Amino acid sequence: MPRINASINMTKLKKELIAKPELIAFVSKKTGDSYVNVTIWINSDLDDFNNDVSIQLNPPKDVELDHKIYIGNGKTNKAQDEIERRKELAESKLSYEGNKVKNNEQTETDENGDFTPYTPVDNDPLPF
């Protein structure tokens, strides 16, 4: 089941509501709680902080804004999977199979990925 983890910048939201109280969509008659409408969408790409969800204040229809008000962002399961994939890719680039350097000594890894001392071959035609 898809899941979104998100955060809303309450400081920014309060500032916008103080400056423009008409952004409040409605007030509950029963509790007196104020509500705002938001638009939430999933982006196709990750941002610099690996977020793929954006949250924007959606004003009532009778309120016009001269700018969009972004109040939060988040991550979907897909973004979490992509972050893990990128980490694994970065780790695999750091620990590729074959010759490696450890403590300034050339080494190789065995089938388990453990370091083994590098043994030069005497009949190697390369001069280095």
C-alpha positions as CSV (number, residue, x, y, z in Angstrom):
1,M,0.0,0.0,0.0
2,P,1.4,3.4,-0.9
3,R,2.4,5.6,2.0
4,I,3.6,9.2,2.2
5,N,5.6,10.6,5.1
6,A,5.5,14.4,5.0
7,S,6.2,17.6,7.1
8,I,4.4,20.9,7.1
9,N,6.3,24.1,8.0
10,M,4.0,25.4,10.7
11,T,6.0,28.6,11.1
12,K,5.5,29.4,7.4
13,L,1.8,28.4,7.6
14,K,1.2,30.6,10.6
15,K,3.0,33.6,9.0
16,E,0.8,33.2,5.8
17,L,-2.4,32.9,7.9
18,I,-1.6,36.0,10.0
19,A,-0.8,38.0,6.8
20,K,-3.9,36.7,5.0
21,P,-6.5,35.2,7.4
22,E,-8.9,34.7,4.5
23,L,-6.7,31.6,3.5
24,I,-8.6,29.7,6.2
25,A,-11.1,27.5,4.4
26,F,-13.5,27.1,7.3
27,V,-13.9,27.1,11.0
28,S,-15.7,24.2,12.7
29,K,-18.8,25.3,14.5
30,K,-18.6,22.4,16.9
31,T,-14.9,22.8,18.0
32,G,-13.8,26.2,16.7
33,D,-10.9,24.6,14.9
34,S,-9.6,26.4,11.8
35,Y,-8.9,24.4,8.6
36,V,-7.0,25.1,5.5
37,N,-7.1,23.2,2.2
38,V,-3.9,21.8,0.7
39,T,-2.9,20.3,-2.6
40,I,-0.5,17.4,-2.3
41,W,1.2,15.8,-5.3
42,I,3.9,13.3,-6.1
43,N,6.8,14.6,-8.3
44,S,8.4,12.4,-10.9
45,D,11.9,13.3,-9.7
46,L,13.6,13.6,-6.3
47,D,14.7,17.1,-5.0
48,D,18.0,17.8,-3.4
49,F,16.7,16.4,-0.1
50,N,15.3,13.2,-1.7
51,N,11.7,14.4,-1.4
52,D,9.2,13.5,-4.1
53,V,6.1,14.9,-2.5
54,S,5.1,18.6,-2.4
55,I,2.4,20.3,-0.3
56,Q,0.9,23.6,-1.3
57,L,-1.6,25.8,0.4
58,N,-4.8,25.7,-1.6
59,P,-6.8,28.9,-0.9
60,P,-10.6,29.1,-1.0
61,K,-12.0,29.9,-4.4
62,D,-12.8,33.5,-3.6
63,V,-9.2,34.2,-2.6
64,E,-6.6,35.1,-5.2
65,L,-2.9,34.8,-4.6
66,D,-0.1,36.4,-6.5
67,H,2.2,33.5,-5.6
68,K,2.1,29.8,-4.7
69,I,2.5,29.0,-1.1
70,Y,4.5,25.8,-0.5
71,I,4.2,24.7,3.1
72,G,5.8,21.3,3.1
73,N,7.2,18.2,1.4
74,G,7.7,14.6,2.0
75,K,8.7,11.2,0.6
76,T,6.7,8.2,-0.8
77,N,7.7,4.6,-0.4
78,K,9.1,4.9,-3.9
79,A,11.4,7.7,-2.8
80,Q,12.7,5.6,0.1
81,D,13.3,2.7,-2.4
82,E,15.2,5.1,-4.7
83,I,17.3,6.4,-1.8
84,E,18.2,2.8,-0.8
85,R,19.0,2.0,-4.5
86,R,21.3,5.0,-4.7
87,K,23.1,4.1,-1.4
88,E,23.6,0.6,-2.7
89,L,25.0,1.9,-6.0
90,A,27.4,4.2,-4.2
91,E,28.5,1.4,-1.9
92,S,29.1,-0.9,-4.8
93,K,31.2,1.7,-6.6
94,L,33.3,2.0,-3.4
95,S,33.7,-1.7,-3.0
96,Y,33.9,-3.1,-6.5
97,E,35.1,-6.6,-7.1
98,G,38.7,-7.1,-8.2
99,N,41.9,-5.2,-7.1
100,K,41.5,-2.7,-4.3
101,V,43.7,-0.5,-2.2
102,K,43.6,-0.9,1.6
103,N,46.1,1.0,3.8
104,N,48.1,1.9,0.6
105,E,48.6,-1.8,-0.2
106,Q,47.2,-3.3,-3.4
107,T,44.8,-6.1,-2.5
108,E,42.2,-8.4,-4.0
109,T,39.0,-9.8,-2.6
110,D,37.8,-13.4,-2.4
111,E,34.4,-14.6,-3.3
112,N,33.0,-13.4,0.0
113,G,34.3,-9.9,-0.6
114,D,37.0,-10.2,2.1
115,F,40.4,-8.7,1.5
116,T,43.3,-11.0,0.6
117,P,46.9,-9.9,0.0
118,Y,47.8,-9.2,-3.6
119,T,50.4,-11.5,-5.0
120,P,52.1,-10.2,-8.1
121,V,52.6,-12.6,-11.0
122,D,56.3,-12.9,-12.1
123,N,55.5,-13.5,-15.7
124,D,53.3,-10.4,-15.9
125,P,54.3,-8.6,-19.2
126,L,53.2,-5.2,-17.8
127,P,56.0,-3.0,-16.4
128,F,53.9,-1.8,-13.5
